[in-house]
């Protein structure tokens, strides 16, 4: 699991609404700073400015309090307000417009799981072309998938997807190197992809993964059109995390 040199700062509500989410980030390798007090958050942002590159805030935060928080923290973030992730904001046009006016771009909608929050925070920490699908970016997703191996077809679920491969949740996955045929929907299309197993996990994991039993697969033999379909789908998924 990747570790990050630059970290996130989670600013929580007094009742710790994001407490479990912050623990989930730790499990996904992001090890955030955490605070439930606005003044403490501002202090941390200044003291740890060389290490903190993203700020996570609860969507229920009142705008006056948010403005106080931004006034004390944004100047310390290399990406400015664009490095802020809002978790679970109300889906109100005026509220979302207010967030955009403040330069905030990243959002995680409720309900969400740990992989989605981890993706949004990692995106806020990223720079340059790191969010380009052709770079192999994996997006969290839940899609039904048919897995055919050795003339046997089983049903699994895609948990992440990139242009070059995917993670498929599946009990008792095939052995490393096994050749597969995957079928899964992308938009209104059904994609049939030749693939091979490059990683397998048969146990629930060590607490640092919530994917469960399954396998990482690498695609092969894609046509240029299929590659463009996947690139477009990954881009759309990235955009679903933007306000």
C-alpha positions in Angstrom: 0.0 0.0 0.0 1.4 3.4 -0.9 2.4 5.9 1.8 2.2 9.6 1.3 4.9 12.2 2.1 2.3 15.0 2.2 -0.6 14.4 4.6 -4.2 15.5 5.1 -5.7 17.4 8.0 -9.2 16.3 9.0 -11.2 19.0 10.7 -14.2 17.3 12.5 -17.3 18.3 14.2 -17.5 18.3 18.1 -19.4 15.0 17.9 -16.7 13.4 15.7 -18.8 12.7 12.6 -15.7 12.1 10.6 -13.9 10.0 13.3 -14.5 6.7 11.6 -13.6 8.2 8.2 -10.3 9.4 9.6 -9.5 6.0 10.9 -10.4 4.6 7.4 -7.8 7.0 5.9 -5.2 5.5 8.3 -6.1 2.1 7.1 -5.6 3.2 3.5 -2.1 4.7 4.1 -3.0 8.4 4.4 -2.3 8.9 8.2 -4.0 12.2 8.6 -3.8 14.9 11.3 -7.1 15.2 13.2 -8.8 17.9 15.1 -12.3 18.7 16.4 -11.5 22.3 17.4 -11.3 25.1 14.8 -8.5 27.0 16.6 -6.5 23.8 17.0 -7.0 23.0 13.3 -5.7 26.4 12.3 -2.8 26.0 14.6 -1.9 22.6 13.1 -2.2 23.9 9.6 0.4 26.5 10.4 2.7 24.4 12.4 2.7 21.5 10.0 2.5 23.5 6.8 5.4 21.6 5.2 3.6 18.3 5.8 -0.1 19.1 5.3 -1.3 19.4 1.7 -5.0 18.7 2.0 -7.8 19.6 4.3 -10.9 17.5 4.9 -14.0 19.2 6.3 -17.6 18.1 7.2 -20.2 19.1 4.7 -22.6 20.2 7.5 -20.2 22.9 8.7 -21.9 26.3 8.7 -20.6 28.8 6.2 -19.4 31.4 8.7 -17.4 28.7 10.5 -16.1 27.4 7.2 -15.0 30.9 6.3 -13.1 31.2 9.6 -11.4 27.9 9.0 -10.5 28.8 5.4 -9.1 32.2 6.5 -6.7 30.4 8.9 -5.7 27.4 6.7 -5.9 28.0 3.0 -2.7 30.1 2.8 -0.8 27.1 4.3 -2.0 24.6 1.6 0.1 24.5 -1.6 -3.0 23.8 -3.6 -5.1 26.5 -1.8 -8.8 25.9 -1.6 -8.6 23.4 -4.4 -6.9 21.0 -1.9 -10.0 20.9 0.3 -12.3 17.9 0.4 -15.9 18.4 1.7 -17.5 15.3 3.0 -21.3 14.9 2.8 -22.5 18.4 1.9 -26.2 19.0 1.4 -27.2 18.6 -2.3 -28.5 22.2 -2.4 -27.7 24.3 -5.4 -27.0 27.4 -3.3 -24.8 25.5 -0.9 -22.7 23.9 -3.7 -22.4 27.3 -5.4 -21.1 28.8 -2.2 -18.5 26.1 -2.0 -17.4 26.7 -5.6 -17.2 30.4 -4.9 -14.7 29.6 -2.2 -12.5 27.7 -4.6 -13.4 24.2 -3.2 -13.5 21.5 -5.9 -13.4 18.1 -4.2 -16.5 16.4 -2.6 -17.5 13.0 -1.3 -21.2 12.4 -1.4 -23.1 10.4 1.2 -23.4 7.5 1.5 -19.7 6.8 0.8 -17.2 4.1 1.7 -13.6 4.3 2.8 -12.2 3.7 -0.7 -14.1 6.7 -2.0 -12.9 9.0 0.7 -9.4 7.8 0.3 -9.6 8.5 -3.5 -10.9 12.1 -3.0 -8.2 12.9 -0.4 -5.5 11.3 -2.6 -6.8 13.4 -5.5 -6.6 16.6 -3.4 -3.0 15.7 -2.6 -2.1 15.0 -6.2 -0.6 17.4 -8.7 0.1 17.6 -12.4 -1.0 14.7 -14.5 -1.4 12.3 -11.6 -5.2 12.3 -12.3 -4.8 11.4 -16.0 -6.5 8.0 -16.8 -3.6 7.0 -19.1 -1.3 7.1 -16.1 -3.0 4.0 -14.7 -5.2 5.9 -12.2 -7.6 3.5 -10.4 -11.0 4.8 -9.4 -13.2 3.2 -6.7 -16.3 1.7 -8.2 -18.8 -1.1 -7.6 -19.8 -2.8 -10.8 -21.1 -6.4 -11.3 -18.7 -8.5 -13.2 -18.9 -12.0 -14.8 -15.6 -13.9 -14.5 -14.9 -16.8 -16.8 -12.0 -19.1 -16.1 -11.4 -22.7 -17.2 -14.9 -22.9 -18.7 -16.5 -21.9 -15.4 -18.3 -18.5 -15.0 -18.8 -16.9 -11.6 -20.2 -13.5 -10.5 -18.0 -11.0 -8.8 -17.8 -7.3 -8.3 -15.3 -4.7 -9.5 -14.0 -2.6 -6.6 -11.7 -0.4 -8.5 -11.0 0.2 -12.2 -8.3 1.7 -14.4 -7.6 1.7 -18.1 -5.2 -1.2 -17.6 -6.9 -3.4 -15.0 -9.2 -3.8 -12.0 -9.7 -5.4 -8.6 -12.4 -8.0 -8.7 -14.0 -9.1 -5.4 -14.4 -12.8 -5.7 -14.3 -15.7 -3.2 -11.5 -18.2 -3.9 -10.0 -16.3 -6.9 -8.0 -18.2 -9.5 -4.3 -18.6 -9.2 -1.7 -16.1 -10.2 -1.3 -15.9 -13.9 -4.6 -17.5 -14.7 -6.2 -16.3 -17.9 -9.7 -14.8 -17.6 -12.6 -13.3 -19.6 -14.3 -10.4 -17.7 -17.6 -8.9 -18.7 -18.8 -5.8 -16.9 -20.9 -2.7 -17.8 -19.3 0.7 -18.5 -22.1 3.1 -19.0 -24.6 1.6 -21.4 -21.9 -0.7 -22.9 -20.9 -4.2 -21.9 -17.2 -4.6 -22.0 -15.6 -8.0 -22.6 -12.0 -7.9 -21.5 -9.2 -10.5 -21.7 -7.3 -10.4 -18.4 -4.8 -12.3 -16.3 -4.5 -12.5 -12.5 -1.6 -10.4 -11.2 -2.5 -10.4 -7.5 -4.8 -12.5 -5.3 -6.2 -12.1 -1.8 -8.0 -15.1 -0.2 -8.3 -13.8 3.3 -10.2 -10.7 4.5 -6.9 -8.9 4.9 -4.8 -7.4 7.7 -7.0 -4.5 8.6 -5.4 -2.2 6.0 -7.7 -3.4 3.2 -11.4 -3.4 2.9 -11.6 -5.0 -0.5 -12.0 -8.5 0.9 -11.1 -11.7 -1.0 -10.5 -11.2 -4.7 -7.9 -10.5 -7.3 -6.1 -7.8 -9.2 -6.2 -8.3 -12.9 -4.4 -6.8 -15.9 -6.3 -6.3 -19.1 -4.8 -7.4 -22.5 -5.8 -7.2 -26.1 -7.9 -4.1 -25.9 -8.9 -2.4 -29.1 -8.2 1.4 -29.3 -12.0 1.9 -29.1 -12.2 -0.1 -25.9 -9.3 1.8 -24.4 -11.2 5.1 -25.2 -14.3 3.7 -23.5 -12.4 3.0 -20.4 -10.6 6.3 -20.4 -13.9 8.1 -20.7 -15.5 6.1 -17.9 -12.5 6.7 -15.6 -12.7 10.5 -16.3 -16.5 10.5 -15.6 -15.8 8.8 -12.3 -13.2 11.4 -11.4 -15.6 14.1 -12.2 -18.2 12.6 -9.8 -15.9 13.7 -7.0 -15.8 17.3 -8.2 -18.3 20.0 -7.2 
